[in-house]
Amino acid sequence: MGTYLILIIPILLLSMFVQWRFRNKFTKYAETQLSSGLSGKEVAEKMLHDNGIYNVNVMSLEGQLTDHYNPSSLTVNLSTDVYYGRSVAAAAVAAHECGHAVQHAKSYHWLQLRSNMVPIVSISSNLLQWVLLIGVFLIIFKGTPIVLGIGVAGLALVTIFSFITLPVEFDASKRALLWLRNNRNVMQSDEENVQAKDALWWAAMTYVIAALGALANLLYYASMLFGRNRN
C-alpha cells in the first residue's frame, strides 16, 4: 500500500490542479467573445468544408464537456454551450473535434488504432473493477493469481488505450490551431489564437494525467500479482 500511495498521491494532487486550471481557463475563454461572431456550429462546418469533408454532420448534444467526434455515425457532437456559443472557447473546442474528423478522413493511424480498441476497452472497463477486487481477494486469501492476472491484463489494455489517446488528442489540437491561425475570418487576432492554444493545451493535460493514473494503477496491481508488494 505504501508504494501505491507514493505513486498515486502526487498524480491525484496534479490531477486536481490540472482539472481546476482546465475549468478555470475554459470558463474564462467561454466568456471571451469571438471577434468574428461565429458560433461553434459555424466554425465546425467551415473547418469541415475547408478540409473537403461534406459527409459529417455537426450536432448539438446536451451536457457540459460532452463534445466528441463519432466516426461510426460521422458526426461532430458539440455540447449546447459550444454549439451555440460565440466565444473563443467554443471555437477552439469545435475546431478540435473537427480535427478528429480530419484525422478520420485522412486515415490517421493512431485514430484508427484507438477506434479499433474502443469495443474491447469498453467491455474491459465495465468488468475490470470487479475482476480486480475478486483477484485481490483470491491472491490474499487463497494464493490464487489467475483472476488477478486477468485483471492486470485488462488494466494493461486500458493503460495502453490511454497512452494511444494522447497522440490522437494532441494531433487534433494541432490541426485545429493551424486551421484557426490560417483563417483570419474565424479568429481575427493573434490574441484569440493564443487563447485558443492555451485552452486546448490544458484540455490535453487532462488526458496526460488520466494516462499517468492508469499507469500507476497498473504498476500497483502488477506488483501485487508478482509478489513485490505483499506484506
Secondary structure, DSSP 8 states (H G I E B T S, - for coil): -HHHHHHHHHHHHHHHHHHHHHHHHHHHHHTSB-TT---HHHHHHHHHHHTT--S-EEEEESSSS--EEETTTTEEEEEHHHHH--BHHHHHHHHHHHHHHHHHHTT-HHHHHHHHHHHHHHHHHHHHHHHHHHHHHHHHHT---HHHHHHHHHHHHHHHHHHHHHHHHHHHHHHHHHHHHT-TTTS-SHHHHHHHHHHHHHHHHHHHHHHHHHHHHHHHHHHHHTTSS--
